[in-house]
Amino acid sequence: MNKVLLSVHVLAAIVLIGPVTVAASLFPRYVREKEPGVLRALHRISGGYAVAGLAVPVFGIALGAQMGVLGDAWLVISMALTALAGVLLAAVIVPAQRRTLAAVERDETPTGPNLGMVTGIFALLWAVVVVLMIVRPGSTTGV
């Protein structure tokens, strides 16, 4: 069962979290180029994949419970960083994309958070989570 949960967790992370991170990261570039069609597509990917991406922590928590490691520090930190990334995406990035897209469509100058910086932090959070998942400092479950 662990292998199935791990496989689904990793595949979901690659297929769902990867694209939302890329789409969110590309959005600021196309704001500068004032490409509303591309911005609409990137915003749709960011929002849609964010919802589907909820499968990643669901399967991750199921796997952690199955392995008996939910209390391990590396996993607790990973879950906290995942929650922070999710909040950043849902509360800052996607709403800012929506407002920015509307401003570009009205041919106005977008205002709001620096999306390049915020999406960089979002991507960095995922990078740290991946490293923690691979290295698992203090884990006694083996490599």
C-alpha positions as CSV (number, residue, x, y, z in Angstrom):
1,M,0.0,0.0,0.0
2,N,2.9,2.4,0.8
3,K,4.2,2.1,-2.8
4,V,0.8,2.9,-4.3
5,L,0.3,5.9,-2.0
6,L,3.9,7.1,-2.6
7,S,3.5,6.7,-6.4
8,V,0.2,8.7,-6.4
9,H,1.7,11.3,-4.1
10,V,4.8,11.8,-6.3
11,L,2.9,11.7,-9.6
12,A,0.3,14.2,-8.3
13,A,3.1,16.5,-7.2
14,I,4.8,16.4,-10.6
15,V,1.6,16.6,-12.7
16,L,-0.2,19.2,-10.5
17,I,2.2,21.2,-8.4
18,G,4.8,21.5,-11.2
19,P,2.5,23.2,-13.7
20,V,0.9,25.6,-11.2
21,T,4.4,26.7,-10.1
22,V,5.5,27.3,-13.7
23,A,2.3,29.1,-14.6
24,A,2.5,31.3,-11.6
25,S,6.1,32.0,-12.2
26,L,5.5,32.9,-15.9
27,F,2.6,35.2,-15.2
28,P,4.7,38.3,-14.3
29,R,6.7,38.0,-17.5
30,Y,3.6,38.2,-19.6
31,V,2.2,41.1,-17.6
32,R,5.2,43.1,-18.8
33,E,4.5,42.0,-22.3
34,K,0.8,42.9,-21.9
35,E,-0.4,39.6,-23.3
36,P,-4.0,39.2,-22.0
37,G,-4.6,35.9,-23.8
38,V,-1.6,34.3,-22.3
39,L,-2.3,35.8,-18.9
40,R,-5.9,34.4,-19.0
41,A,-4.4,30.9,-19.7
42,L,-1.8,31.2,-17.0
43,H,-4.4,32.4,-14.5
44,R,-6.7,29.5,-15.4
45,I,-3.9,27.0,-14.9
46,S,-2.9,28.6,-11.6
47,G,-6.4,28.4,-10.2
48,G,-7.4,25.1,-11.6
49,Y,-4.3,23.2,-10.8
50,A,-4.3,24.7,-7.3
51,V,-7.6,23.0,-6.6
52,A,-6.5,19.7,-8.1
53,G,-3.2,20.0,-6.3
54,L,-5.0,19.4,-3.0
55,A,-4.6,15.7,-3.9
56,V,-0.9,16.0,-3.1
57,P,-1.1,16.7,0.6
58,V,-4.1,14.4,0.9
59,F,-2.1,11.4,-0.4
60,G,1.0,12.6,1.4
61,I,-0.8,12.6,4.8
62,A,-2.3,9.2,4.0
63,L,1.2,7.9,3.2
64,G,2.7,9.5,6.4
65,A,0.0,7.9,8.5
66,Q,0.5,4.6,6.9
67,M,4.3,4.8,7.6
68,G,3.7,6.1,11.1
69,V,5.8,9.3,10.5
70,L,3.2,12.0,10.8
71,G,5.0,13.3,14.0
72,D,8.5,13.4,12.5
73,A,10.0,16.9,12.3
74,W,10.8,16.7,8.6
75,L,7.2,15.8,7.7
76,V,5.7,18.4,10.1
77,I,7.9,21.1,8.6
78,S,7.0,19.9,5.1
79,M,3.3,20.0,5.8
80,A,3.7,23.5,7.3
81,L,5.6,24.7,4.3
82,T,3.0,23.1,2.0
83,A,0.2,24.8,3.9
84,L,2.1,28.1,3.6
85,A,2.5,27.7,-0.1
86,G,-1.2,26.9,-0.5
87,V,-2.2,29.9,1.5
88,L,0.2,32.1,-0.6
89,L,-1.3,30.7,-3.8
90,A,-4.9,31.0,-2.8
91,A,-4.8,34.3,-0.8
92,V,-2.1,36.3,-2.7
93,I,-1.1,34.9,-6.1
94,V,-4.4,33.9,-7.7
95,P,-6.3,37.0,-6.5
96,A,-3.4,39.2,-7.6
97,Q,-3.3,37.5,-11.0
98,R,-7.1,38.2,-11.3
99,R,-6.7,41.9,-10.5
100,T,-3.6,42.2,-12.7
101,L,-5.4,40.5,-15.6
102,A,-8.3,42.8,-15.3
103,A,-6.0,45.9,-15.2
104,V,-4.2,44.7,-18.3
105,E,-7.5,44.0,-20.2
106,R,-8.5,47.6,-19.3
107,D,-5.1,48.8,-20.5
108,E,-4.3,50.2,-17.1
109,T,-1.1,49.8,-15.0
110,P,-1.5,46.8,-12.6
111,T,-1.0,47.5,-8.9
112,G,-0.6,45.1,-6.0
113,P,2.0,42.8,-4.7
114,N,5.2,42.1,-6.7
115,L,4.1,38.9,-8.3
116,G,7.6,38.0,-9.4
117,M,8.8,38.0,-5.8
118,V,5.8,36.3,-4.4
119,T,5.8,33.5,-7.0
120,G,9.6,33.1,-6.4
121,I,8.9,32.6,-2.7
122,F,6.1,30.1,-3.7
123,A,8.6,28.1,-5.9
124,L,11.2,28.3,-3.2
125,L,8.8,26.8,-0.6
126,W,8.2,23.8,-3.0
127,A,11.9,23.4,-3.5
128,V,12.5,23.2,0.3
129,V,9.6,20.7,0.6
130,V,11.1,18.5,-2.1
131,V,14.5,18.5,-0.4
132,L,12.9,17.7,2.9
133,M,11.0,14.8,1.3
134,I,14.1,13.4,-0.2
135,V,16.6,14.0,2.6
136,R,14.2,13.4,5.5
137,P,16.5,14.6,8.3
138,G,16.3,12.5,11.4
139,S,14.1,9.8,9.7
140,T,14.4,6.3,10.9
141,T,12.5,4.8,8.0
142,G,15.6,4.3,5.8
143,V,16.5,5.9,2.5
